[in-house]
């Protein structure tokens, strides 16, 4: 089976060399591998790194450096679909790492009869410090990041979505291109359309790829806010691709606003009940992190981190929902 491995990147000169090194170290035959490097109009050294890799790469049946003039990720994914020639294709995130057997294990699963497949997505950190390990603990926790099966499932199963999914050509031929209006939820939308087309998404925990956690609290909160923003907006485009767990932070922020308003009128009991229950869950999850991951002074900040992550995601969702009519009017022009 000939496969295409694509990387879509914007201003990723810091992480791109490691990703390309991982791709170059794959144990799958190079003569059956195509590489597509798609630059989203970067202003740093990203394009030069891609060009250098392409100039030095040998043994692949094709290596191309392409331009994504529209800059956004779904547009870059469509550049990939317009140019790949493999029997199957995978897009590797520029903030990720893949082991040497990543392609070969996915191909074996496709050869067993699957149409879409992938595996576990552990988070890792760059430059270990106690604080970054605490950020990682918050990110890895189900309480901090959700219940997607590709985060926590321990056995082979079918799931609603997948990280670093491998797709047979027939899947995209039938389902079509990515929705370019969805800047951060294009994968949610695509996975939903794939399932509606009758395909199953196979998860195998033996297949592993790693996503690099944002290295600062500010970057992590920005990521959560934007994720929430696009969940809110996607409700107006493809609501079926949004799961209930995506909406929990939205409900949390709305509950905070509602109970605060009620408290101003002397009805404080609901607010006390909500915050009391939240505090108990936060305390339980923090204790669990101490028990499972060991003691660290910086982990004492976990209750605050959990709250900030939930507020950032929820606030983004509120803004996304409130701005939905204006955004829909803009994209329909």
Legacy VTK file of the C-alpha trace (Angstrom):
# vtk DataFile Version 3.0
C-alpha trace
ASCII
DATASET POLYDATA
POINTS 333 float
0.000 0.000 0.000
1.306 3.428 -0.961
0.705 6.035 1.718
0.844 9.819 1.856
2.091 11.601 4.975
1.222 15.296 5.113
2.245 18.110 7.458
0.398 21.441 7.410
2.338 24.131 9.281
2.268 27.838 9.999
5.292 29.427 11.724
6.488 26.135 13.197
10.256 26.454 12.771
10.700 25.410 16.405
8.825 22.104 16.196
8.966 21.185 12.507
12.508 19.700 12.399
11.629 17.099 15.049
8.416 16.127 13.259
10.258 15.720 9.961
12.951 13.665 11.690
10.229 11.336 13.011
8.796 10.975 9.511
12.239 10.249 8.107
12.818 7.536 10.733
9.720 5.478 9.862
10.258 1.756 9.287
7.696 1.682 6.460
9.334 1.425 3.001
10.217 4.836 1.613
9.450 3.719 -1.942
5.832 3.312 -0.807
5.710 6.674 0.986
4.837 10.129 -0.313
5.553 13.287 1.722
3.491 16.463 1.363
4.749 19.514 3.265
2.222 22.328 3.191
3.269 25.800 4.307
0.451 28.131 5.371
2.180 31.389 4.335
4.630 31.278 7.257
6.698 34.346 8.105
9.501 32.458 9.899
11.819 29.691 8.687
9.116 27.050 8.199
9.215 27.110 4.397
13.018 26.938 4.338
12.967 23.884 6.621
10.456 22.193 4.323
12.494 22.988 1.228
15.657 21.680 2.875
13.955 18.407 3.835
12.608 17.961 0.304
16.024 18.638 -1.230
17.748 16.049 0.958
15.032 13.374 1.102
15.720 10.305 -0.971
13.978 7.033 -1.662
10.399 8.339 -1.413
8.122 7.931 -4.428
7.248 11.627 -4.097
8.166 14.626 -1.923
6.366 17.933 -2.500
6.395 21.319 -0.801
3.089 23.108 -1.352
1.590 26.467 -0.417
-1.613 27.008 1.559
-2.413 30.569 0.578
-5.591 30.723 2.694
-3.508 29.945 5.820
-6.103 28.102 7.915
-5.786 24.412 8.772
-8.885 23.136 6.905
-7.676 24.965 3.794
-4.302 23.260 4.218
-6.065 19.908 4.553
-7.810 20.560 1.250
-4.460 21.345 -0.382
-3.454 17.886 0.866
-6.558 16.280 -0.675
-5.972 18.058 -3.970
-2.410 16.773 -4.266
-1.935 13.395 -2.561
-1.480 10.251 -4.649
-1.283 7.491 -2.034
-3.827 4.755 -1.399
-4.199 6.161 2.124
-3.302 9.463 3.760
-2.521 10.822 7.223
-1.898 14.395 8.372
0.688 14.699 11.149
0.289 17.643 13.497
3.242 20.029 13.646
3.104 19.850 17.484
3.411 16.068 17.566
5.808 13.130 17.597
5.372 9.703 16.009
7.334 6.515 16.776
9.153 4.645 14.008
6.395 2.036 13.628
3.520 4.514 13.393
2.910 4.173 9.654
3.492 0.410 9.505
1.038 -0.307 12.347
-1.653 1.828 10.726
-1.121 0.191 7.347
-1.435 -3.251 8.958
-4.787 -2.187 10.414
-5.962 -0.849 7.055
-4.866 -4.086 5.388
-6.993 -5.991 7.892
-10.071 -4.344 6.385
-10.464 -1.019 8.205
-11.151 2.197 6.303
-10.171 4.728 8.974
-7.847 4.004 11.869
-5.571 5.510 14.483
-4.550 5.128 18.074
-3.755 6.627 21.439
-2.660 10.228 21.897
-0.604 10.694 25.059
0.524 14.240 25.811
4.186 15.061 26.334
6.080 18.198 27.353
9.152 19.919 25.983
11.788 20.727 28.574
10.776 19.055 31.835
10.224 21.335 34.802
7.901 20.834 37.809
5.562 23.529 36.485
5.375 22.043 32.993
4.741 18.601 34.489
1.835 20.166 36.380
0.480 21.690 33.167
0.799 18.254 31.585
-1.089 16.657 34.480
-3.932 19.148 34.014
-4.010 18.555 30.267
-3.944 14.752 30.526
-6.626 14.567 33.189
-10.119 13.621 32.016
-11.347 16.475 34.213
-9.077 18.887 32.372
-9.529 17.780 28.770
-12.525 15.513 28.368
-13.489 11.933 27.725
-12.595 11.309 24.090
-11.842 7.620 23.667
-8.545 8.287 21.907
-7.331 9.807 25.171
-8.208 7.023 27.576
-9.514 3.790 25.980
-7.361 0.750 26.704
-8.707 -1.677 24.097
-9.406 -1.827 20.382
-12.793 -0.305 19.587
-14.701 1.970 17.226
-14.865 5.618 18.169
-16.430 8.886 17.052
-13.098 10.563 16.185
-9.388 9.868 16.128
-6.090 11.739 16.436
-3.704 11.337 13.485
-6.251 9.251 11.621
-5.220 7.198 8.579
-7.845 7.361 5.815
-8.249 5.191 2.748
-8.608 7.179 -0.457
-12.143 5.844 -0.944
-13.234 7.594 2.274
-12.351 11.097 1.111
-13.563 10.299 -2.412
-17.001 9.626 -0.952
-17.164 12.177 1.887
-15.504 15.111 0.152
-13.378 18.023 1.273
-12.957 19.755 4.627
-15.274 22.609 5.550
-13.025 25.656 5.230
-15.308 27.775 7.415
-14.434 25.697 10.501
-10.983 26.858 11.557
-10.607 24.503 14.557
-13.384 21.932 14.363
-12.767 20.692 10.845
-11.828 17.240 12.196
-15.031 17.013 14.271
-17.062 17.837 11.184
-15.139 15.420 8.971
-15.411 12.551 11.468
-19.158 13.143 11.734
-19.571 13.081 7.946
-17.435 9.944 7.705
-19.644 8.138 10.205
-22.786 9.305 8.414
-21.348 7.925 5.175
-21.282 4.482 6.787
-17.596 4.206 7.691
-16.274 3.164 11.088
-13.325 4.806 12.823
-11.117 2.120 14.363
-9.093 2.875 17.494
-6.158 0.614 18.397
-4.222 1.428 21.602
-1.138 -0.315 20.168
-0.829 2.616 17.758
0.616 5.641 19.526
1.442 9.201 18.558
2.256 12.047 20.914
0.911 15.573 21.098
3.085 18.243 22.693
1.322 20.159 25.462
1.532 23.955 25.311
4.538 24.998 27.384
2.981 27.965 29.216
-0.310 28.553 30.989
-1.088 31.488 28.713
-0.719 29.391 25.565
-2.794 26.600 27.079
-5.611 28.959 28.067
-5.592 30.560 24.616
-5.842 27.110 23.034
-8.806 26.180 25.257
-10.560 29.491 24.583
-10.257 29.098 20.809
-11.350 25.450 20.986
-14.444 26.553 22.894
-15.086 29.429 20.483
-15.182 27.092 17.509
-17.327 24.536 19.317
-19.862 27.333 19.809
-19.731 28.369 16.172
-19.899 24.795 14.897
-23.268 24.396 16.626
-24.647 26.600 13.856
-23.061 24.580 11.041
-22.844 20.894 11.990
-24.432 20.474 15.432
-24.419 16.694 15.045
-20.633 16.576 15.304
-20.681 18.163 18.772
-20.895 15.754 21.729
-22.406 16.573 25.102
-18.988 16.619 26.778
-18.004 19.473 24.426
-20.803 21.547 25.943
-20.079 20.948 29.635
-17.790 24.033 29.987
-20.455 26.131 28.230
-23.075 24.915 30.695
-20.667 25.579 33.576
-20.110 29.221 32.609
-23.827 29.776 32.031
-24.521 28.237 35.453
-21.974 30.596 37.053
-23.669 33.609 35.472
-27.171 32.424 36.361
-26.405 31.533 39.991
-24.481 34.764 40.485
-27.453 36.801 39.274
-29.756 34.826 41.578
-27.398 35.458 44.492
-27.709 39.185 43.926
-31.429 38.763 44.598
-30.809 36.780 47.762
-31.110 33.288 46.270
-27.629 32.077 47.102
-28.350 28.399 47.768
-27.947 27.252 44.154
-24.601 29.039 43.879
-23.380 27.461 47.109
-24.515 24.023 45.948
-22.854 24.349 42.532
-19.525 25.625 43.872
-19.567 23.098 46.690
-19.996 20.191 44.261
-17.372 21.623 41.928
-14.915 22.013 44.801
-15.419 18.384 45.833
-14.755 17.116 42.310
-11.695 19.369 41.936
-10.338 18.164 45.269
-10.909 14.527 44.314
-9.170 14.947 40.941
-6.252 16.784 42.559
-5.802 14.040 45.154
-5.933 11.465 42.352
-3.127 13.295 40.516
-1.015 13.273 43.689
-1.629 9.561 44.223
-1.057 8.532 40.599
1.737 10.921 39.685
3.525 11.665 42.940
3.802 14.756 45.080
4.955 18.103 43.749
4.506 21.549 45.225
3.429 22.917 41.864
0.573 20.399 41.775
-1.037 22.388 44.565
-2.016 24.753 41.749
-4.116 22.056 40.035
-7.466 23.244 41.482
-6.840 26.705 40.046
-5.603 25.258 36.738
-8.694 23.090 36.355
-10.912 26.110 36.993
-9.014 28.307 34.523
-9.146 25.631 31.809
-12.889 25.188 32.260
-13.544 28.931 32.342
-11.416 29.546 29.236
-13.124 26.821 27.225
-16.573 27.783 28.526
-16.074 31.508 27.927
-14.932 30.741 24.383
-18.059 28.656 23.836
-20.284 31.456 25.149
-18.626 33.952 22.802
-18.937 31.462 19.936
-22.661 30.960 20.506
-23.364 34.684 21.026
-21.432 35.667 17.894
-22.970 32.860 15.829
-25.566 34.951 13.911
-22.959 37.548 12.895
-20.413 34.872 11.933
-22.943 32.923 9.855
-23.934 36.118 8.044
-20.256 36.797 7.302
-19.415 33.346 5.888
-22.553 33.305 3.716
-21.602 36.527 1.916
LINES 1 334
333 0 1 2 3 4 5 6 7 8 9 10 11 12 13 14 15 16 17 18 19 20 21 22 23 24 25 26 27 28 29 30 31 32 33 34 35 36 37 38 39 40 41 42 43 44 45 46 47 48 49 50 51 52 53 54 55 56 57 58 59 60 61 62 63 64 65 66 67 68 69 70 71 72 73 74 75 76 77 78 79 80 81 82 83 84 85 86 87 88 89 90 91 92 93 94 95 96 97 98 99 100 101 102 103 104 105 106 107 108 109 110 111 112 113 114 115 116 117 118 119 120 121 122 123 124 125 126 127 128 129 130 131 132 133 134 135 136 137 138 139 140 141 142 143 144 145 146 147 148 149 150 151 152 153 154 155 156 157 158 159 160 161 162 163 164 165 166 167 168 169 170 171 172 173 174 175 176 177 178 179 180 181 182 183 184 185 186 187 188 189 190 191 192 193 194 195 196 197 198 199 200 201 202 203 204 205 206 207 208 209 210 211 212 213 214 215 216 217 218 219 220 221 222 223 224 225 226 227 228 229 230 231 232 233 234 235 236 237 238 239 240 241 242 243 244 245 246 247 248 249 250 251 252 253 254 255 256 257 258 259 260 261 262 263 264 265 266 267 268 269 270 271 272 273 274 275 276 277 278 279 280 281 282 283 284 285 286 287 288 289 290 291 292 293 294 295 296 297 298 299 300 301 302 303 304 305 306 307 308 309 310 311 312 313 314 315 316 317 318 319 320 321 322 323 324 325 326 327 328 329 330 331 332
